[in-house]
Amino acid sequence: MTAIARLRRTIARVRDHDLWHDFTASRITVAAAAVTLAIVLAALFAPWITPQNPFDPAELDLLDAFTPPVWAEGGDWRFVLGTDDQGRDLYSAMLHGARISLLVGFASVLLAAAIGVTLGLVAGYSGGAVDATIMRIADIQISFPAILIALLIDGVARGVLPRDRHDELALYVLVFAIGASGWVQFARTVRGSTLVEKNREYVQAARVIGVRPAAIVLRHVLPNAMGPVLVIATIGLAVAILTEATLSFLGVGVPPTQPSLGTLIDIGQDFLFSGEWWIVVFPGVLLAALILAVNLLGDWLRDAFNPKLRKGVAR
Amino acid sequence: MIALVIRRLLQSIVVMLAVALIGFTLFRYVGDPVAQMVGQETSLQERAELRERLGLNDAVAVQFGRYVGDIARGRFGISYAIDRPVADLIAERLPATLELSFVAALFALIAGIPMGVYTALHPTRLLTRVFLTISLIGISLPTFFIGILLILVFGVWLGLLPTFGRGAVVDLGLWTTGLLTASGWKSILMPAFTLGMFQLTLIMRLVRSEMLEVLRTDYIKFARARGLTDRAVNFGHALKNTLVPVITITGLQLGSIIAFAIITETVFQWPGMGLLFLQAIQFADIPVMASYLVLIALFFVVINLAVDILYHVVDPRLRIDRGVEAG
């Protein structure tokens, strides 16, 4: 079969699938997907579609600082959305900032999923004391808000790491802090599915013919536990982006030399009273739009994966 | 019932010990306590003596036991950054945070429950759409951004409300309150709204979904068939039965409100514990961090315990289930 024919068949399969019908039936979801895609693409291609590299001090000119947006008095067409206190073009800074926000968001969700899925599989499949220990830790952690745990990890990292390397390591610390604060939902869900799957006949059959436990878990149990993981990961992405923005806003996240959306809002907050509202408002709106869109996608995914909630099914 | 209380109590103690262990580990192993206390010119021998005097050479278990004993008596150590006892710092800041959290929770309940009831009773009306849209925005807008927008509109553009601090406070000895002065009330409006917004959406959605669930049940249909008025059915029967989970969630959320106050306090420069904790993180001030952690954990554990027990007192069905199980 040629590649094109295969592609065509895949597309036909996707278009025939329940999920696709479900997706196109909800206009809000389509809009949310479009917004998410637009922001992700804009962030991805930021270096090529922005006039300035906001991270390069050589490209900044302090004389341009506090230029208002182009429609306000004193606006400059070079800086459509205005500039911040360093003379950074806000449009460029926002797209580069969204890039960092998304990077940290995706990386920390991946980390959280990796930790959570592994622990969930181990807990569910092995049971007994291992299970009890992991789930008790999860119980304790989930009774505290994720932001508090991320703050704590961040604070400890600041105490442990050498002071002069803080800025350089900030991104890794941030990913670790957010990832480690978000694993519990993954672990709980995967453990639940594992408990169900491990008593199914196909797993018993695999055990009988002597497949090693690790292979059973990875090849047979894991694929059947992945559906809910996708849902949690999507909602987790919104939470991770929000947490990153919050930590950066609080001044313990990304350093101001490489501002994320949260850092930009933090910078702008200082100039609220002198009338430079645009430094806060534009990054804030972009951040809110991103989180809202991802949240809506996550909500839709959750409902779509839950057949009981499907429209048309009698309740 | 008593067995339940004892079991929960034991669990709570285990959690507190685990948190104390984290606090102790931070205290003892993140940075060197002796290096924090002495100057550059202190000789190695003096350092060793200090180490001995502080008991840092004892077995780790002994040190941990001493730490637990200390914090149980409210001795939290001395802040590295401000050079004052942490207990004093916290005692100064605690009233501000608790007052803010309390007002925010109250606001969320008073506005959230009616909004939830309305949206459940009239699912198709325009106002319902408005409420649901607000709740979606409330969940998606970052807390700090809501706060900043409020400051921009009501503080900077309209000049109606103060944008930072608590306003005038009245000192009541152990407690300082801003709720007895006009400027205190004006100051708390925006922070409380910011902090309560997320909880409001949560409560509204919860009340709505619980109400919708209850309204479908047989006993509601039965009550209607008997000819009870809408008011009696909606409020006397339906709302009453939705309130148990609402109380539980609100109770459990109290801890989160106190924790999330960190963000609101930063936006509005509210002189509470959250601001203290954040400054401690920025300066790697371990004693303050560890103490805040232990204290907030205590709040969480006590609240969870209280809610758990209350739940069983309020909802008789749980007690019957348990009785059947045991018998």
HADDOCK unambig.tbl for C-alpha pairs under 7 A between the chains (distance, minus, plus):
assign (segid A and resid 145 and name CA) (segid B and resid 256 and name CA) 6.19 0.50 0.50
assign (segid A and resid 148 and name CA) (segid B and resid 259 and name CA) 6.75 0.50 0.50
assign (segid A and resid 155 and name CA) (segid B and resid 281 and name CA) 4.73 0.50 0.50
assign (segid A and resid 155 and name CA) (segid B and resid 284 and name CA) 6.25 0.50 0.50
assign (segid A and resid 158 and name CA) (segid B and resid 284 and name CA) 6.10 0.50 0.50
assign (segid A and resid 159 and name CA) (segid B and resid 30 and name CA) 6.02 0.50 0.50
assign (segid A and resid 159 and name CA) (segid B and resid 31 and name CA) 6.49 0.50 0.50
assign (segid A and resid 159 and name CA) (segid B and resid 284 and name CA) 5.10 0.50 0.50
assign (segid A and resid 160 and name CA) (segid B and resid 30 and name CA) 5.85 0.50 0.50
assign (segid A and resid 160 and name CA) (segid B and resid 31 and name CA) 6.69 0.50 0.50
assign (segid A and resid 242 and name CA) (segid B and resid 142 and name CA) 6.63 0.50 0.50
assign (segid A and resid 252 and name CA) (segid B and resid 282 and name CA) 6.78 0.50 0.50
assign (segid A and resid 272 and name CA) (segid B and resid 152 and name CA) 6.76 0.50 0.50
assign (segid A and resid 273 and name CA) (segid B and resid 156 and name CA) 6.17 0.50 0.50
assign (segid A and resid 284 and name CA) (segid B and resid 145 and name CA) 6.36 0.50 0.50
assign (segid A and resid 288 and name CA) (segid B and resid 140 and name CA) 6.08 0.50 0.50
assign (segid A and resid 288 and name CA) (segid B and resid 141 and name CA) 5.16 0.50 0.50
assign (segid A and resid 288 and name CA) (segid B and resid 142 and name CA) 6.82 0.50 0.50
assign (segid A and resid 291 and name CA) (segid B and resid 140 and name CA) 5.82 0.50 0.50
assign (segid A and resid 292 and name CA) (segid B and resid 140 and name CA) 4.97 0.50 0.50
